[in-house]
């Protein structure tokens, strides 16, 4: 029996194609994934992401706890009202999950983790919490609605109550976060556009969803969520990394805070050893300049015949050509071959992101 | 609710065929386009190509996966829907009309009658489900 979010009936009413997503039944699209993708790039769209789990970390040692558990350093946040993106590693340096951590108030952080990893993450955090004066709380009755696109801010201001209007004026940069009543509103997202992730009590979710819908916001499903994040060069857990792979081989070295050197986060020693021995693989972007679609698990062949694999692939509606992320042995190749349905096609290696704020960031060599 | 026009014939692999004189127009059904999701590329066959029944005729790439479309009967390809090169979404929007894929001159037009009628095709997809 799959779980439903508070917005399930709304999705059904809006004729969503529902699919199984781990424990959940979620909307894949509401008619056309491409249409939803374009709506976010050009205007604004909304996503029900209530399947993700929020875990609150509260206590006098909350900072110390997260400095131990996370590869990025929460001390960078300096004051409440900010958030950052981090990996959580096992002692072998493998990625248990990638997540956002929001600094809400002194001694109070909120983690938002992937639905597919929620149970594992919670168990891991609890296992490591004994030595710290903190309380961990998985928030059960929370809904999360992501409002994303160049018109996200204007749209939110259009429908927000005076208290929320005021709170949102504090969100001047991306990764900022504020609280309004019992809502948490963050200027974060998974699309490469401006936008907000609104965490609110589940009982308020239907009202917000309907208000946004009446304001003309396009409902968007998991299909568009995936194509948008791929264009934005953002990693997806299970596809682009798992608990056997380090951030250094997943394009996520930038999320590891080495300084201060005394900060012994779990997995640090394994990463240091990996760096000393030299990295063997890296995550790169690929773009196909001919008709065809790069897809996960396709084999990539370097000029010297070594093999790699595509971890995430698909069609970029913004570029009208196929793009991918791939894990390849380290090389100086600029172009590689990909086996697509028994044919060999050439793809160009590029540095993600492919799209940022609606603009194409790479040269796709389109014919 | 699947749209299954009564004047067409169907295959178990979700192609439809419309008879116009001694030619057949071929496409994929509403059920098929819905399963595939948004199409992004359609690779059409060569004009004058000879196809046997169940030969690969067209490759459709959707946001989800690539899929083969098969010739429902043996014949010669006489026309293809070039509009799909730039507008593959016509298959999703109007699969029995402007989303047609190609036209065949069948070797034996009587084979068209032997394809599934609309009721049989409906039963087929209900059994598949």
Interface residues (C-beta under 8 A of the other chain):
Chain A: X17 X28 X29 X32 X33 X34 X223 X227 X291 X292 X293 X295 X314 X315 X341
Chain B: X34 X37 X38 X40 X41 X43 X59 X61 X63 X64 X65 X66 X89 X92
